[in-house]
Amino acid sequence: MEYIFASDPHGTGKAWINLVKQAQTDYPDAKLVLGGDYIDGRKYSKETLDFVMEQAANPNVEVLLGNHEDMLLNFVEKGDDLWFLNGAKKTIRSLLGRGYSQNKAKALLKATPYYQFIASIRDNLSYEDNNFLFIHAGFDIKHPEKRDRELLLWARDEYFYEDMIRRTFAHNPLNKTIVTGHTPTCIIDGKFLAGRADGLPEEYKEDLINYACPVLRVQYKGEKARYLTDNGCHGDLPSHNGNVAVFDENGALIKVYS
């Protein structure tokens, strides 16, 4: 069985949806895992969520929560305005048709099917089977038995590195392939320790000139890979419409639609 992982469209809408649909057409029996952060960034959050909600009705699809959906929930339910530093205004205009004051937006959002859907997936923080672990962001790589909600939604360096100061990539502590989104791969930099898997460079360097955000593989010999997939849609980078990654059941990356 194949797996499709599509994450972090950030309101990209049709361009991202078409990538997912093409992957589904080419791999009709694949398990589809949607990795969160459907909103904020671009102006098509409504269209993106409509597609995600439609897919959620399919039993062969898993829909995960991202940190941006979690910020929306915290705003509507607790009045936390962190969301407004991360793209809320554009999402409100998309979901409600125009901008509103925070108090008005809170009340109107709570009455929408979009809030109801996001609330229904609030605890969908990972999808795991015998071969794979799919998460939005990551976890504490030194304590893999702990699945802290904050890190599942927000982790970066805690998940990437064995040594955060030297920025050396950690080993995979699990006997399964791990796939994440959340962090645009063009801002990830790090060095491999001894024993990296064949075909990998000595290090990945951040790309703040071209902002190329490909799927990255972090892997050591004798271990399962960790794949990092965020294409940078939240930054509204031109021609960045998502990395829709297809894997075989053994954890090998088959194809990326981008």
Secondary structure as UniProt FT lines:
FT   STRAND          3..6
FT   TURN            10..11
FT   HELIX           14..26
FT   TURN            28..29
FT   STRAND          31..34
FT   HELIX           45..56
FT   TURN            59..60
FT   STRAND          61..63
FT   HELIX           67..78
FT   HELIX           81..85
FT   TURN            86..87
FT   HELIX           88..96
FT   HELIX           102..110
FT   HELIX           113..120
FT   TURN            121..123
FT   STRAND          126..128
FT   STRAND          132..135
FT   TURN            141..142
FT   TURN            144..145
FT   HELIX           149..154
FT   HELIX           157..160
FT   STRAND          161..163
FT   TURN            164..167
FT   STRAND          168..169
FT   STRAND          177..180
FT   HELIX           185..187
FT   STRAND          190..191
FT   TURN            194..195
FT   TURN            198..199
FT   STRAND          203..204
FT   STRAND          216..218
FT   TURN            221..222
FT   STRAND          226..228
FT   HELIX           233..235
FT   TURN            238..239
FT   STRAND          244..247
FT   TURN            249..250
FT   STRAND          253..257
//
